[in-house]
Amino acid sequence: MTYVVTENCIACKYTDCVEVCPVDCFYEGENMLVIHPDECIDCGVCEPECPADAIRPDTEPDMEKWVEFNRTYSEKWPVLVTKLDQLPEAEERDGEAGKMEKYFSEKPGAGG
């Protein structure tokens, strides 16, 4: 099992999860995070820290696409090991449907 970041993170990018991760497996895009599935040690400490409920175990239904999505972008984006401020529109966008089509950016974040 591994944990992955889902669409709920897009346009929010809360980083409370990064602060508790013991293995630094989060990677930063311009407007979301992903988890490298091969680096995640399945400890689960990140899942309850996410205010947007964006982190899910890969054992839930239909998570295969998110495992591949997380793998793809974790290989393109820089690692993030420090907590950052959430995006300015995070509270407004939290829970919004269709964020992948509306807001997703392939651009990397700054990392750090």
C-alpha positions in Angstrom: 0.0 0.0 0.0 1.0 3.6 -0.5 -0.7 7.0 -0.1 -1.4 9.3 -3.0 -2.5 12.9 -3.5 -5.8 13.4 -5.4 -7.6 16.2 -7.2 -8.7 17.8 -3.9 -5.2 19.2 -3.5 -5.3 21.2 -6.7 -5.6 25.0 -6.1 -5.3 24.5 -2.4 -1.8 23.1 -1.8 -1.9 22.8 2.0 1.5 21.5 3.1 0.7 20.3 6.6 1.4 16.8 5.3 4.9 17.7 4.3 5.8 18.8 7.8 5.0 15.3 9.3 6.4 13.1 6.6 9.3 11.1 7.9 10.8 10.3 4.5 10.4 13.4 2.4 8.3 11.8 -0.4 6.3 14.9 -1.3 6.9 16.8 -4.5 5.7 20.2 -5.4 3.9 21.4 -8.5 2.8 25.0 -9.1 -0.6 24.4 -7.5 -0.6 20.9 -5.9 1.6 18.3 -4.3 2.1 14.6 -5.1 3.7 11.7 -3.3 6.2 9.4 -4.9 4.6 6.0 -4.5 8.0 4.2 -4.3 9.3 6.4 -1.6 6.2 6.4 0.6 6.6 4.1 3.6 2.8 3.7 4.1 3.0 5.2 7.6 -0.2 7.2 7.1 0.8 10.2 9.3 0.1 12.6 6.4 -3.5 11.6 5.7 -5.1 13.1 8.7 -3.0 16.3 8.4 -4.6 17.3 5.1 -7.4 19.9 5.5 -8.6 19.2 2.0 -8.9 15.4 2.4 -6.7 15.0 -0.6 -4.4 12.2 0.6 -5.9 8.7 0.2 -4.6 5.1 0.4 -4.1 3.4 -2.9 -6.4 0.6 -1.6 -9.5 2.6 -2.1 -11.5 2.1 -5.4 -10.3 3.8 -8.6 -6.9 4.9 -7.1 -4.8 3.3 -9.8 -5.0 6.5 -12.0 -3.8 8.6 -9.0 -0.9 6.2 -8.3 0.3 6.7 -11.8 -0.4 10.5 -11.7 1.6 10.8 -8.5 4.5 8.7 -9.9 4.6 10.8 -13.1 4.7 14.2 -11.5 7.0 13.2 -8.6 9.6 12.4 -11.2 9.2 15.8 -12.8 8.7 18.1 -9.8 11.1 19.1 -7.0 11.0 17.5 -3.6 9.3 19.6 -0.9 10.5 19.1 2.7 9.3 22.4 4.4 5.8 23.6 5.2 4.6 26.5 3.0 1.6 28.8 3.2 -1.4 27.4 1.4 -2.4 29.0 -1.9 -4.4 32.3 -1.5 -7.6 30.7 -3.0 -7.3 27.5 -0.9 -10.3 28.1 1.3 -12.5 29.2 -1.6 -11.4 26.2 -3.8 -11.5 23.5 -1.0 -14.1 20.9 -1.9 -14.8 22.3 -5.4 -15.5 19.7 -8.0 -13.7 19.5 -11.4 -10.5 21.0 -10.3 -8.4 18.9 -12.6 -10.0 20.4 -15.7 -10.3 23.9 -14.3 -7.0 24.5 -12.5 -4.3 21.8 -12.8 -0.9 23.0 -13.8 2.0 20.8 -15.0 4.5 23.5 -14.0 6.8 22.6 -11.1 6.8 24.4 -7.8 10.0 25.9 -6.3 10.6 22.9 -4.0 12.6 23.3 -0.8 
